[in-house]
Amino acid sequence: MAASVHDPEVPVLTIEDLGILRDVREDAGRVTVTITPTYSGCPAMDTITQDLELAYSAAGYDRVDVVTVLAPAWTTDWMTPEGKRKLEAFGIAPPTGRGAVPAGPIRVALAVRCPRCGSLRTREVSRFGSTSCKALFECLGCLEPFDHFKVH
C-alpha cells in the first residue's frame, strides 16, 4: 500500500519508484512506514507522511507511524529502473550514472539525454529547476527546454 503513494512534486513517481520508501512493518493493526527524504528539509515529506497516514487509516489500520530516517542519505541510485523510465516518459531527464571514472580532483559531468528527442546535445540553463531536485536544461537538437533530475 505504501508503494502506491505518489510523490507530490513528481506525481508520475510513487515513493517506491523514487526510492524513498525504506521499510514497512505491520503488527496487530499497527503499521510503521520508514522513509528517507531526497534531501534534508524536502517540502514534500509532510504531504507524503499525510498521504501514507490516510492510505493506511482508510485500509483499517488503527495506528500509522511514519518514521523519517536521514542516514544513510538518499541517493538517486535508490531510484528504480521503472521510476527512471517513468521520468523520461513524462519529459524529465532521469539522473545519469555517477560515471566509470573513480572520484578525483576534477568533477566530470556526463551528458544529459533529451527526454523528447534523445539528443545528447544539451546544456544546463539553470542549476535550479521547477523543484529542488531538478535542474533546467535545453536541448540543442530539438530546442525544447526540459527538467533534469539531479544526481545525488
Phi and psi in degrees as a GROMACS rama.xvg file:
@    title "Ramachandran Plot"
@    xaxis  label "Phi"
@    yaxis  label "Psi"
@TYPE xy
-60.9149  -33.7849  ALA-2
-65.1533  -16.4986  ALA-3
-92.6246  -4.788  SER-4
-74.7321  132.649  VAL-5
-94.8186  152.439  HIS-6
-75.9745  124.775  ASP-7
-68.0656  -22.5192  PRO-8
-87.3149  -24.6412  GLU-9
-135.058  76.145  VAL-10
-63.7352  -10.4844  PRO-11
-73.6926  -17.1652  VAL-12
-105.456  140.619  LEU-13
-85.1549  167.464  THR-14
-68.909  -21.2877  ILE-15
-72.868  -44.9179  GLU-16
-55.8518  -43.0366  ASP-17
-70.6513  -23.3277  LEU-18
87.7554  13.8065  GLY-19
-91.5717  -12.2457  ILE-20
-79.7121  112.383  LEU-21
-98.421  -36.9618  ARG-22
-163.871  149.789  ASP-23
-135.811  126.66  VAL-24
-127.518  131.503  ARG-25
-117.05  139.318  GLU-26
-157.508  112.743  ASP-27
48.0646  57.969  ALA-28
79.1781  5.45417  GLY-29
-120.495  139.158  ARG-30
-128.874  138.811  VAL-31
-120.793  121.6  THR-32
-112.003  128.121  VAL-33
-107.879  127.257  THR-34
-129.782  154.941  ILE-35
-124.224  124.606  THR-36
-68.0175  155.556  PRO-37
-65.5003  -27.7117  THR-38
-158.722  155.565  TYR-39
-62.1231  126.302  SER-40
91.8365  9.49856  GLY-41
-56.9826  122.365  CYS-42
-68.3484  -16.7059  PRO-43
-76.3917  -15.5392  ALA-44
-62.2818  -37.8855  MET-45
-63.7106  -43.8182  ASP-46
-66.1428  -41.9672  THR-47
-62.1539  -42.7319  ILE-48
-60.4351  -47.1015  THR-49
-62.2644  -42.0522  GLN-50
-63.8881  -39.2518  ASP-51
-64.903  -45.1474  LEU-52
-61.1188  -43.7445  GLU-53
-64.7205  -43.402  LEU-54
-62.4281  -45.9231  ALA-55
-73.9458  -35.3748  TYR-56
-64.0411  -42.2594  SER-57
-64.0347  -27.1867  ALA-58
-85.2398  1.30411  ALA-59
99.6961  8.47589  GLY-60
-78.0476  133.25  TYR-61
-73.7911  -35.8584  ASP-62
-135.057  130.724  ARG-63
-125.327  118.746  VAL-64
-113.002  126.062  ASP-65
-110.361  118.865  VAL-66
-107.225  128.38  VAL-67
-99.8082  125.201  THR-68
-116.404  127.609  VAL-69
-96.297  -15.879  LEU-70
-129.055  131.708  ALA-71
-70.298  153.154  PRO-72
-66.3608  143.532  ALA-73
-61.7259  148.478  TRP-74
-138.364  151.986  THR-75
-64.3194  -14.2995  THR-76
-63.209  -20.9941  ASP-77
-80.9232  -12.0649  TRP-78
-65.9211  142.709  MET-79
-77.6756  154.681  THR-80
-57.0208  -37.2953  PRO-81
-63.4836  -40.255  GLU-82
-61.2727  -41.4785  GLY-83
-66.0013  -37.3266  LYS-84
-65.4312  -41.2834  ARG-85
-62.5415  -41.8251  LYS-86
-58.0617  -49.7465  LEU-87
-62.168  -42.0864  GLU-88
-64.5231  -27.6667  ALA-89
-83.7684  -6.32916  PHE-90
95.0928  15.0078  GLY-91
-111.971  125.268  ILE-92
-68.0785  124.696  ALA-93
-70.5545  161.453  PRO-94
-62.3341  142.217  PRO-95
-89.2115  169.403  THR-96
-66.9394  172.734  GLY-97
-82.7792  -5.02639  ARG-98
96.4794  157.508  GLY-99
-85.7688  -16.0958  ALA-100
-87.3756  130.503  VAL-101
-58.4431  155.012  PRO-102
-58.3913  140.641  ALA-103
-150.29  -164.675  GLY-104
-73.7545  -15.5111  PRO-105
-115.034  123.076  ILE-106
-76.3246  129.134  ARG-107
-108.442  124.114  VAL-108
-97.8389  127.636  ALA-109
-85.4192  148.897  LEU-110
-63.1067  144.111  ALA-111
-102.971  124.832  VAL-112
-80.5062  133.036  ARG-113
-64.8288  127.181  CYS-114
-73.0977  -10.665  PRO-115
-93.1407  -50.3206  ARG-116
-113.482  -9.80523  CYS-117
86.2021  0.174743  GLY-118
-67.7525  145.156  SER-119
-93.9061  -1.22537  LEU-120
-83.9577  80.8781  ARG-121
-130.13  162.062  THR-122
-142.826  148.492  ARG-123
-78.1548  125.518  GLU-124
-89.6696  -42.4024  VAL-125
-151.428  137.215  SER-126
-66.8132  -15.1022  ARG-127
-111.081  118.634  PHE-128
-106.482  -153.367  GLY-129
-68.9563  -21.2249  SER-130
-137.713  168.126  THR-131
-63.7327  -22.5932  SER-132
-83.9516  -5.42012  CYS-133
-124.193  153.704  LYS-134
-118.319  152.713  ALA-135
-92.7956  126.884  LEU-136
-121.854  164.774  PHE-137
-130.733  136.8  GLU-138
-88.5706  129.17  CYS-139
-85.9512  -6.22268  LEU-140
-87.0872  -58.6716  GLY-141
-99.3106  -4.27471  CYS-142
66.0199  17.8963  LEU-143
-92.6621  141.497  GLU-144
-79.8734  153.503  PRO-145
-157.719  156.968  PHE-146
-85.439  146.855  ASP-147
-122.781  125.782  HIS-148
-72.4199  117.365  PHE-149
-64.9421  145.548  LYS-150
-77.4507  129.855  VAL-151
